[in-house]
Amino acid sequence: MQHTQQIACIFDLDGVLVDTAVYHYKAWKQLANSLGFDFTQLQNEQLKGVNRMRSLEMILDWGGMQKSAEEKEELASLKNSWYVAMINKMTTDEVLPGSLTLLTELKSSGIKIALGSASKNSSIILQRTNLAHFFDAIVDGNSVTTSKPDPEVFLKAAEMLNTEPENCVVFEDAQAGVMAALAGNMKVIGIGDEEHLKETHLIAKDLSEITLGKILALRNN
């Protein structure tokens, strides 16, 4: 039992536990269209794990537009208001396959669980999808100053769980998040497509392929 006590799991939110990527995409697309240009799924892929202001800057670059700092703030908050309106309609149906089973198994085994997400809306999402009660600590875009690939979000989560970084296993769907976990000296399980995720210790298409046994094997390897 000692090994299970030592281990801690840190989950990214969007694309790992719940599917909010579609709403980010729709809101950014709406913003790009309102500025007179389009925004594609392929471009959206490059925004995974990137914070809001940096995402906006990338989109404006793709659209060949220059905006002042003040205008950027306005555009970012407009995009966010559209996004929040969409996620406020989320239900438990949008929890990704395997999330509930794995979180339940970890919780019942006494394993500490944290959220490590760039999202500033994580509390709304966790409430709407009924996942909030699983988490011992929540670190999101409201409590960190640097975004992934900087490891701050995961290091802060480890600190809040009162454990060492090397005891942590991170679940990520974005390359920036994988790099952040590695920089923090943590094990990382990639969720999604192998070609988009390099240097993970393990890869799975979703959390239904992950068991406590696999996590322990990885941690003790």
Legacy VTK file of the C-alpha trace (Angstrom):
# vtk DataFile Version 3.0
C-alpha trace
ASCII
DATASET POLYDATA
POINTS 221 float
0.000 0.000 0.000
2.975 2.262 0.627
3.523 2.808 -3.101
-0.070 3.857 -3.729
0.168 6.348 -0.877
3.251 7.986 -2.347
1.877 8.397 -5.823
-0.169 11.422 -6.870
-2.038 12.058 -10.114
-2.335 15.430 -11.832
-4.848 15.839 -14.647
-5.064 18.434 -17.347
-8.746 19.267 -17.923
-9.556 20.113 -21.538
-9.146 17.089 -23.784
-8.221 14.724 -20.940
-11.210 14.622 -18.573
-13.766 16.605 -20.529
-14.156 17.731 -24.101
-14.167 21.517 -24.075
-11.824 21.862 -27.062
-14.823 22.085 -29.371
-16.078 25.190 -27.511
-12.682 26.898 -27.589
-12.603 26.208 -31.312
-16.119 27.573 -31.892
-15.452 30.716 -29.830
-12.095 31.449 -31.534
-13.657 30.801 -34.929
-16.495 33.201 -34.119
-13.895 35.819 -33.131
-11.785 35.313 -36.271
-14.912 35.476 -38.459
-16.008 38.693 -36.724
-12.606 40.164 -37.664
-13.069 39.088 -41.280
-10.923 35.950 -41.608
-11.268 32.221 -40.976
-9.776 29.896 -38.378
-9.259 26.192 -39.124
-9.260 22.965 -37.098
-5.595 22.519 -37.990
-4.711 25.932 -36.564
-6.790 25.104 -33.491
-4.594 22.018 -32.930
-1.620 24.373 -32.441
-3.414 26.204 -29.620
-3.672 23.123 -27.385
-2.310 23.927 -23.945
-1.585 27.557 -24.915
-3.038 30.330 -22.749
-5.694 32.789 -23.917
-3.559 35.855 -24.739
-0.907 33.843 -26.555
-3.660 32.039 -28.513
-5.151 35.380 -29.513
-1.752 36.652 -30.690
-1.259 33.532 -32.832
-4.720 33.940 -34.387
-4.162 37.637 -35.132
-0.843 36.708 -36.785
-2.585 34.106 -38.958
-5.158 36.743 -39.912
-2.395 39.273 -40.636
-3.809 41.738 -38.102
-2.171 44.151 -35.671
-4.007 45.170 -32.511
-3.073 47.352 -29.541
-2.684 45.821 -26.066
-6.032 47.333 -25.079
-7.799 45.918 -28.159
-6.275 42.498 -27.454
-7.683 42.562 -23.917
-11.132 43.384 -25.330
-10.957 40.630 -27.960
-9.747 38.031 -25.439
-12.565 38.875 -23.066
-15.118 38.797 -25.901
-13.931 35.313 -26.914
-14.085 34.227 -23.282
-17.646 35.502 -22.819
-18.775 33.420 -25.812
-16.864 30.395 -24.492
-18.317 30.735 -20.975
-21.857 30.954 -22.391
-21.203 27.638 -24.186
-19.640 25.789 -21.232
-22.448 26.922 -18.936
-24.637 24.557 -20.949
-22.277 21.587 -20.459
-23.557 18.371 -18.898
-22.088 15.150 -17.477
-22.437 13.728 -21.019
-19.314 15.666 -21.977
-17.036 13.792 -19.585
-14.619 11.804 -21.769
-14.568 7.966 -21.816
-12.853 6.369 -18.831
-12.553 9.600 -16.801
-15.171 8.706 -14.210
-13.979 5.117 -13.775
-10.335 6.088 -13.315
-11.044 9.003 -10.948
-13.295 6.737 -8.861
-10.618 4.008 -8.711
-7.892 6.483 -7.706
-10.111 8.120 -5.072
-11.119 4.805 -3.512
-7.431 3.745 -3.390
-6.579 6.842 -1.379
-4.502 8.444 -4.123
-4.216 12.232 -4.123
-5.663 13.901 -7.227
-5.010 17.413 -8.539
-6.085 19.441 -11.527
-3.314 21.193 -13.459
-4.970 23.243 -16.170
-4.418 26.480 -18.085
-8.186 27.049 -18.032
-9.499 30.030 -16.091
-12.965 28.475 -16.183
-12.123 25.132 -14.617
-14.459 25.552 -11.637
-17.512 26.079 -13.897
-16.546 23.054 -16.007
-15.954 20.786 -12.980
-19.297 21.812 -11.476
-21.250 21.369 -14.710
-19.732 17.922 -15.319
-19.976 16.875 -11.652
-16.247 16.097 -11.254
-15.260 18.698 -8.641
-15.519 16.337 -5.650
-12.700 14.103 -6.928
-9.989 16.756 -6.541
-7.776 17.351 -3.517
-6.214 20.395 -5.185
-7.072 22.635 -8.128
-4.403 24.649 -9.913
-5.636 26.538 -12.955
-5.127 29.688 -14.997
-6.293 31.810 -12.059
-3.471 30.662 -9.781
-0.389 30.542 -12.019
1.556 33.267 -13.794
3.364 31.242 -16.464
1.770 28.866 -18.933
2.896 25.426 -20.087
5.577 24.352 -21.189
6.706 26.054 -17.967
6.187 23.466 -15.176
4.733 25.986 -12.670
1.157 24.615 -12.814
2.296 21.034 -12.063
4.893 21.985 -9.435
2.250 24.022 -7.631
-0.138 21.049 -7.775
2.529 18.745 -6.261
3.125 21.306 -3.508
-0.602 21.543 -2.741
-0.801 17.741 -2.577
2.172 17.855 -0.229
4.245 15.477 -2.345
7.500 15.505 -4.312
7.372 16.082 -8.106
8.932 12.665 -8.784
5.919 11.012 -7.108
3.547 12.619 -9.600
2.048 11.187 -12.770
0.615 13.805 -15.144
-2.142 13.193 -17.725
-1.861 15.498 -20.750
-3.249 15.840 -24.274
-0.996 18.708 -25.407
2.696 18.731 -26.267
3.208 21.926 -24.212
1.797 20.075 -21.198
4.008 17.033 -21.805
7.074 19.295 -21.876
5.905 21.025 -18.671
5.540 17.693 -16.854
8.985 16.516 -17.989
10.515 19.866 -16.964
8.952 19.330 -13.532
10.605 15.902 -13.227
7.294 14.038 -13.393
6.096 10.963 -15.256
3.649 11.799 -18.039
0.878 9.832 -19.734
-0.186 11.241 -23.099
-3.894 11.135 -23.924
-4.634 11.218 -27.632
-2.679 10.696 -30.785
0.916 9.498 -30.710
1.971 11.703 -33.614
0.965 14.858 -31.714
2.547 13.741 -28.426
6.278 13.102 -28.181
8.392 11.944 -25.213
5.530 10.642 -23.062
6.219 7.651 -20.804
2.960 6.032 -21.909
0.268 6.861 -24.449
-3.445 6.065 -24.482
-6.290 7.113 -26.740
-8.355 8.014 -23.663
-8.504 7.305 -19.931
-10.462 4.064 -20.449
-7.095 2.483 -21.395
-5.518 3.509 -18.076
-5.754 1.552 -14.812
-4.254 2.068 -11.377
-2.009 -0.933 -12.099
-0.551 0.794 -15.169
0.026 4.004 -13.221
1.815 2.154 -10.412
3.961 0.209 -12.886
4.960 3.475 -14.535
5.674 5.195 -11.223
7.771 2.278 -9.938
9.606 1.701 -13.190
LINES 1 222
221 0 1 2 3 4 5 6 7 8 9 10 11 12 13 14 15 16 17 18 19 20 21 22 23 24 25 26 27 28 29 30 31 32 33 34 35 36 37 38 39 40 41 42 43 44 45 46 47 48 49 50 51 52 53 54 55 56 57 58 59 60 61 62 63 64 65 66 67 68 69 70 71 72 73 74 75 76 77 78 79 80 81 82 83 84 85 86 87 88 89 90 91 92 93 94 95 96 97 98 99 100 101 102 103 104 105 106 107 108 109 110 111 112 113 114 115 116 117 118 119 120 121 122 123 124 125 126 127 128 129 130 131 132 133 134 135 136 137 138 139 140 141 142 143 144 145 146 147 148 149 150 151 152 153 154 155 156 157 158 159 160 161 162 163 164 165 166 167 168 169 170 171 172 173 174 175 176 177 178 179 180 181 182 183 184 185 186 187 188 189 190 191 192 193 194 195 196 197 198 199 200 201 202 203 204 205 206 207 208 209 210 211 212 213 214 215 216 217 218 219 220
